[in-house]
Amino acid sequence: MRRVAKLFVPLAAFVLTALSSAAAFAQGAAPAADNSKGLIGIGAALAIGLAALGGGLGQGRAAASALDGIARNPQASGKIFMPMIVGLALIESLVIYGLIIAIILTGKL
């Protein structure tokens, strides 16, 4: 008898919840809301956020690798420094593209 009671109480709670949730979530037909402005805002925030995150990680790894190479071979600092600066500029240009996309999306709000 005790084993049946242990199984019945959770089962009854589950069935009661499952049957009452349909009535709780039932709604009448509402006019369609235009949620595109909120999604455009989220898209703009994601564009600049991911661009800044990726650019920061890329620049950090590039600078760390260049400094590691210079520390191992100080005579090669001239040959490492200029390609590092060009690489950092290219990484930063991708972040600026993300900023431009975010500005364009914000203009649509």
TIRO-2110 file (N, C-alpha, C; in Angstrom, 1 decimal):
// TIRO-2110
0.8, -1.2, 0.0, N, 1, A
0.0, 0.0, 0.0, CA, 1, A
0.9, 1.3, 0.0, C, 1, A
1.9, 1.2, 0.7, N, 2, A
2.8, 2.3, 0.8, CA, 2, A
3.5, 2.6, -0.5, C, 2, A
3.9, 1.6, -1.2, N, 3, A
4.5, 1.7, -2.5, CA, 3, A
3.6, 2.3, -3.5, C, 3, A
2.3, 2.0, -3.5, N, 4, A
1.3, 2.6, -4.4, CA, 4, A
1.2, 4.1, -4.1, C, 4, A
1.2, 4.5, -2.8, N, 5, A
1.0, 5.9, -2.4, CA, 5, A
2.2, 6.7, -2.9, C, 5, A
3.4, 6.1, -2.8, N, 6, A
4.6, 6.8, -3.3, CA, 6, A
4.6, 7.0, -4.8, C, 6, A
4.0, 6.1, -5.5, N, 7, A
3.9, 6.3, -7.0, CA, 7, A
2.7, 7.2, -7.4, C, 7, A
1.6, 7.1, -6.6, N, 8, A
0.4, 7.8, -6.9, CA, 8, A
0.5, 9.3, -6.8, C, 8, A
1.2, 9.8, -5.7, N, 9, A
1.3, 11.2, -5.5, CA, 9, A
2.0, 12.0, -6.6, C, 9, A
3.2, 11.5, -7.0, N, 10, A
3.9, 12.2, -8.1, CA, 10, A
3.2, 12.1, -9.4, C, 10, A
2.5, 11.0, -9.6, N, 11, A
1.8, 10.8, -10.9, CA, 11, A
0.6, 11.7, -10.9, C, 11, A
-0.1, 11.8, -9.8, N, 12, A
-1.3, 12.7, -9.7, CA, 12, A
-0.9, 14.1, -9.9, C, 12, A
0.2, 14.5, -9.3, N, 13, A
0.7, 15.9, -9.5, CA, 13, A
1.1, 16.2, -10.9, C, 13, A
1.7, 15.2, -11.6, N, 14, A
2.1, 15.4, -13.0, CA, 14, A
0.9, 15.5, -13.9, C, 14, A
-0.1, 14.6, -13.7, N, 15, A
-1.3, 14.7, -14.5, CA, 15, A
-2.1, 16.0, -14.2, C, 15, A
-2.2, 16.4, -13.0, N, 16, A
-2.9, 17.6, -12.7, CA, 16, A
-2.2, 18.8, -13.4, C, 16, A
-0.9, 18.9, -13.3, N, 17, A
-0.2, 20.0, -13.9, CA, 17, A
-0.3, 19.9, -15.4, C, 17, A
-0.2, 18.7, -16.0, N, 18, A
-0.3, 18.6, -17.5, CA, 18, A
-1.7, 19.0, -18.0, C, 18, A
-2.7, 18.7, -17.2, N, 19, A
-4.1, 19.0, -17.7, CA, 19, A
-4.4, 20.5, -17.4, C, 19, A
-3.9, 21.1, -16.4, N, 20, A
-4.2, 22.5, -16.1, CA, 20, A
-3.3, 23.5, -16.9, C, 20, A
-2.2, 23.0, -17.5, N, 21, A
-1.3, 24.0, -18.2, CA, 21, A
-2.0, 24.4, -19.5, C, 21, A
-2.7, 23.5, -20.2, N, 22, A
-3.4, 23.9, -21.4, CA, 22, A
-4.4, 25.0, -21.2, C, 22, A
-5.1, 25.0, -20.1, N, 23, A
-6.0, 26.1, -19.8, CA, 23, A
-5.3, 27.4, -19.4, C, 23, A
-4.2, 27.2, -18.8, N, 24, A
-3.4, 28.4, -18.3, CA, 24, A
-2.8, 29.1, -19.5, C, 24, A
-2.3, 28.4, -20.5, N, 25, A
-1.7, 29.0, -21.6, CA, 25, A
-2.6, 29.3, -22.8, C, 25, A
-3.9, 29.0, -22.6, N, 26, A
-4.8, 29.3, -23.7, CA, 26, A
-5.1, 30.8, -23.7, C, 26, A
-5.0, 31.4, -24.9, N, 27, A
-5.3, 32.8, -25.1, CA, 27, A
-6.2, 33.0, -26.3, C, 27, A
-6.9, 34.1, -26.3, N, 28, A
-7.7, 34.4, -27.5, CA, 28, A
-6.8, 34.9, -28.6, C, 28, A
-7.4, 35.0, -29.8, N, 29, A
-6.6, 35.5, -30.9, CA, 29, A
-6.3, 37.0, -30.8, C, 29, A
-5.1, 37.3, -30.7, N, 30, A
-4.6, 38.7, -30.6, CA, 30, A
-4.1, 39.2, -32.0, C, 30, A
-4.1, 40.4, -32.3, N, 31, A
-3.5, 40.9, -33.5, CA, 31, A
-2.0, 40.7, -33.5, C, 31, A
-1.5, 40.4, -34.7, N, 32, A
-0.1, 40.1, -34.8, CA, 32, A
0.7, 41.3, -34.4, C, 32, A
1.6, 41.2, -33.5, N, 33, A
2.5, 42.3, -33.1, CA, 33, A
3.7, 42.3, -34.0, C, 33, A
4.2, 43.5, -34.3, N, 34, A
5.5, 43.6, -35.1, CA, 34, A
6.7, 43.6, -34.2, C, 34, A
7.3, 42.4, -34.1, N, 35, A
8.4, 42.2, -33.2, CA, 35, A
9.8, 42.4, -33.9, C, 35, A
9.7, 42.8, -35.2, N, 36, A
10.9, 42.9, -35.9, CA, 36, A
11.9, 44.0, -35.4, C, 36, A
11.3, 45.1, -34.8, N, 37, A
12.2, 46.1, -34.3, CA, 37, A
13.1, 45.6, -33.1, C, 37, A
12.5, 44.8, -32.3, N, 38, A
13.2, 44.2, -31.2, CA, 38, A
14.3, 43.2, -31.7, C, 38, A
14.0, 42.5, -32.7, N, 39, A
14.9, 41.5, -33.3, CA, 39, A
16.0, 42.3, -34.0, C, 39, A
15.7, 43.4, -34.6, N, 40, A
16.8, 44.2, -35.3, CA, 40, A
17.7, 44.8, -34.2, C, 40, A
17.2, 45.2, -33.1, N, 41, A
18.0, 45.7, -32.0, CA, 41, A
18.9, 44.6, -31.5, C, 41, A
18.4, 43.4, -31.3, N, 42, A
19.2, 42.3, -30.8, CA, 42, A
20.3, 41.9, -31.9, C, 42, A
19.9, 42.0, -33.2, N, 43, A
20.9, 41.7, -34.2, CA, 43, A
22.0, 42.7, -34.2, C, 43, A
21.7, 44.0, -34.0, N, 44, A
22.7, 45.0, -33.9, CA, 44, A
23.7, 44.8, -32.7, C, 44, A
23.1, 44.5, -31.6, N, 45, A
23.9, 44.2, -30.4, CA, 45, A
24.8, 43.0, -30.6, C, 45, A
24.2, 41.9, -31.2, N, 46, A
25.1, 40.8, -31.4, CA, 46, A
26.2, 41.0, -32.5, C, 46, A
25.9, 41.9, -33.5, N, 47, A
26.9, 42.1, -34.5, CA, 47, A
28.1, 42.8, -33.9, C, 47, A
27.9, 43.9, -33.1, N, 48, A
29.0, 44.6, -32.5, CA, 48, A
29.6, 43.8, -31.4, C, 48, A
28.8, 43.1, -30.6, N, 49, A
29.4, 42.3, -29.5, CA, 49, A
30.3, 41.2, -30.0, C, 49, A
29.8, 40.4, -30.9, N, 50, A
30.6, 39.3, -31.4, CA, 50, A
31.8, 39.8, -32.2, C, 50, A
31.7, 40.9, -32.9, N, 51, A
32.8, 41.5, -33.6, CA, 51, A
33.9, 41.9, -32.7, C, 51, A
33.5, 42.6, -31.6, N, 52, A
34.4, 43.1, -30.6, CA, 52, A
35.1, 41.9, -29.9, C, 52, A
34.3, 40.9, -29.5, N, 53, A
34.8, 39.7, -28.9, CA, 53, A
35.8, 39.0, -29.7, C, 53, A
35.5, 38.7, -31.0, N, 54, A
36.4, 38.0, -31.9, CA, 54, A
37.6, 38.8, -32.2, C, 54, A
37.4, 40.1, -32.4, N, 55, A
38.6, 41.0, -32.7, CA, 55, A
39.5, 41.1, -31.5, C, 55, A
39.0, 41.2, -30.3, N, 56, A
39.9, 41.2, -29.1, CA, 56, A
40.6, 39.9, -28.9, C, 56, A
39.9, 38.8, -29.1, N, 57, A
40.6, 37.5, -29.0, CA, 57, A
41.7, 37.4, -30.1, C, 57, A
41.4, 37.7, -31.3, N, 58, A
42.3, 37.6, -32.4, CA, 58, A
43.5, 38.5, -32.2, C, 58, A
43.3, 39.7, -31.8, N, 59, A
44.4, 40.7, -31.6, CA, 59, A
45.3, 40.2, -30.5, C, 59, A
44.7, 39.7, -29.4, N, 60, A
45.4, 39.2, -28.3, CA, 60, A
46.3, 38.0, -28.7, C, 60, A
45.8, 37.1, -29.4, N, 61, A
46.6, 35.9, -29.9, CA, 61, A
47.7, 36.3, -30.8, C, 61, A
47.4, 37.3, -31.7, N, 62, A
48.4, 37.7, -32.7, CA, 62, A
49.5, 38.4, -32.0, C, 62, A
49.2, 39.3, -31.0, N, 63, A
50.2, 40.1, -30.3, CA, 63, A
51.0, 39.1, -29.4, C, 63, A
50.4, 38.2, -28.8, N, 64, A
51.1, 37.2, -27.9, CA, 64, A
52.0, 36.4, -28.7, C, 64, A
51.6, 35.9, -29.9, N, 65, A
52.5, 35.1, -30.7, CA, 65, A
53.7, 35.9, -31.2, C, 65, A
53.4, 37.2, -31.6, N, 66, A
54.5, 38.0, -32.1, CA, 66, A
55.5, 38.3, -31.0, C, 66, A
55.0, 38.6, -29.8, N, 67, A
55.9, 38.9, -28.7, CA, 67, A
56.7, 37.6, -28.3, C, 67, A
56.0, 36.5, -28.4, N, 68, A
56.7, 35.2, -28.1, CA, 68, A
57.9, 35.0, -29.1, C, 68, A
57.6, 35.3, -30.4, N, 69, A
58.6, 35.1, -31.4, CA, 69, A
59.8, 36.1, -31.2, C, 69, A
59.4, 37.3, -30.8, N, 70, A
60.5, 38.3, -30.6, CA, 70, A
61.3, 37.9, -29.3, C, 70, A
60.7, 37.4, -28.3, N, 71, A
61.4, 37.0, -27.1, CA, 71, A
62.3, 35.8, -27.4, C, 71, A
61.9, 34.9, -28.3, N, 72, A
62.8, 33.8, -28.6, CA, 72, A
63.9, 34.2, -29.5, C, 72, A
63.7, 35.1, -30.4, N, 73, A
64.7, 35.6, -31.3, CA, 73, A
64.7, 37.1, -31.5, C, 73, A
65.4, 37.8, -30.6, N, 74, A
65.3, 39.3, -30.7, CA, 74, A
65.8, 39.9, -32.0, C, 74, A
66.7, 39.2, -32.7, N, 75, A
67.2, 39.7, -34.0, CA, 75, A
66.1, 39.8, -35.0, C, 75, A
65.0, 39.0, -34.9, N, 76, A
63.9, 38.9, -35.9, CA, 76, A
62.8, 39.9, -35.6, C, 76, A
63.0, 40.8, -34.6, N, 77, A
61.9, 41.7, -34.2, CA, 77, A
61.5, 42.6, -35.4, C, 77, A
62.4, 43.0, -36.3, N, 78, A
62.0, 43.8, -37.4, CA, 78, A
61.2, 43.1, -38.4, C, 78, A
61.5, 41.8, -38.6, N, 79, A
60.7, 41.0, -39.5, CA, 79, A
59.4, 40.5, -39.0, C, 79, A
59.2, 40.6, -37.7, N, 80, A
58.0, 40.1, -37.0, CA, 80, A
57.1, 41.3, -36.8, C, 80, A
57.6, 42.5, -36.5, N, 81, A
56.8, 43.6, -36.1, CA, 81, A
55.9, 44.1, -37.2, C, 81, A
56.4, 44.3, -38.4, N, 82, A
55.6, 44.9, -39.5, CA, 82, A
54.4, 43.9, -39.9, C, 82, A
54.7, 42.6, -40.1, N, 83, A
53.5, 41.8, -40.4, CA, 83, A
52.5, 41.7, -39.2, C, 83, A
53.0, 41.9, -38.0, N, 84, A
52.0, 41.9, -36.9, CA, 84, A
51.1, 43.1, -36.9, C, 84, A
51.7, 44.3, -37.3, N, 85, A
50.9, 45.5, -37.4, CA, 85, A
49.9, 45.4, -38.5, C, 85, A
50.3, 44.8, -39.6, N, 86, A
49.4, 44.6, -40.7, CA, 86, A
48.3, 43.6, -40.3, C, 86, A
48.6, 42.6, -39.7, N, 87, A
47.6, 41.6, -39.2, CA, 87, A
46.6, 42.2, -38.2, C, 87, A
47.1, 43.1, -37.3, N, 88, A
46.3, 43.7, -36.3, CA, 88, A
45.3, 44.7, -37.0, C, 88, A
45.8, 45.4, -38.1, N, 89, A
45.0, 46.3, -38.8, CA, 89, A
43.9, 45.6, -39.5, C, 89, A
44.2, 44.4, -40.1, N, 90, A
43.2, 43.6, -40.8, CA, 90, A
42.1, 43.1, -39.8, C, 90, A
42.6, 42.7, -38.6, N, 91, A
41.6, 42.2, -37.6, CA, 91, A
40.7, 43.3, -37.2, C, 91, A
41.3, 44.5, -37.0, N, 92, A
40.5, 45.7, -36.6, CA, 92, A
39.5, 46.1, -37.7, C, 92, A
39.9, 45.9, -38.9, N, 93, A
38.9, 46.2, -40.0, CA, 93, A
37.7, 45.4, -40.0, C, 93, A
37.9, 44.1, -39.6, N, 94, A
36.7, 43.2, -39.4, CA, 94, A
35.8, 43.7, -38.3, C, 94, A
36.4, 44.2, -37.2, N, 95, A
35.6, 44.8, -36.1, CA, 95, A
34.8, 46.0, -36.6, C, 95, A
35.5, 46.8, -37.4, N, 96, A
34.8, 48.0, -38.0, CA, 96, A
33.7, 47.6, -38.9, C, 96, A
33.8, 46.6, -39.6, N, 97, A
32.7, 46.1, -40.5, CA, 97, A
31.5, 45.7, -39.6, C, 97, A
31.8, 45.0, -38.4, N, 98, A
30.7, 44.7, -37.5, CA, 98, A
30.0, 46.0, -37.0, C, 98, A
30.8, 47.0, -36.7, N, 99, A
30.3, 48.3, -36.2, CA, 99, A
29.4, 48.9, -37.3, C, 99, A
29.8, 48.9, -38.5, N, 100, A
29.0, 49.4, -39.6, CA, 100, A
27.7, 48.7, -39.8, C, 100, A
27.7, 47.4, -39.7, N, 101, A
26.5, 46.6, -39.8, CA, 101, A
25.6, 46.9, -38.6, C, 101, A
26.1, 47.1, -37.4, N, 102, A
25.3, 47.5, -36.3, CA, 102, A
24.7, 48.9, -36.5, C, 102, A
25.4, 49.8, -37.0, N, 103, A
24.9, 51.1, -37.3, CA, 103, A
23.8, 51.1, -38.4, C, 103, A
24.0, 50.3, -39.4, N, 104, A
22.9, 50.1, -40.4, CA, 104, A
21.7, 49.5, -39.8, C, 104, A
21.8, 48.5, -39.0, N, 105, A
20.7, 47.9, -38.4, CA, 105, A
20.0, 48.8, -37.4, C, 105, A
20.8, 49.6, -36.7, N, 106, A
20.2, 50.6, -35.8, CA, 106, A
19.4, 51.7, -36.5, C, 106, A
19.9, 52.0, -37.7, N, 107, A
19.1, 53.0, -38.5, CA, 107, A
17.8, 52.5, -39.0, C, 107, A
17.6, 51.2, -39.0, N, 108, A
16.3, 50.6, -39.4, CA, 108, A
15.3, 50.6, -38.3, C, 108, A
15.7, 50.9, -37.1, N, 109, A
14.8, 50.9, -35.9, CA, 109, A
13.8, 52.1, -36.1, C, 109, A
END
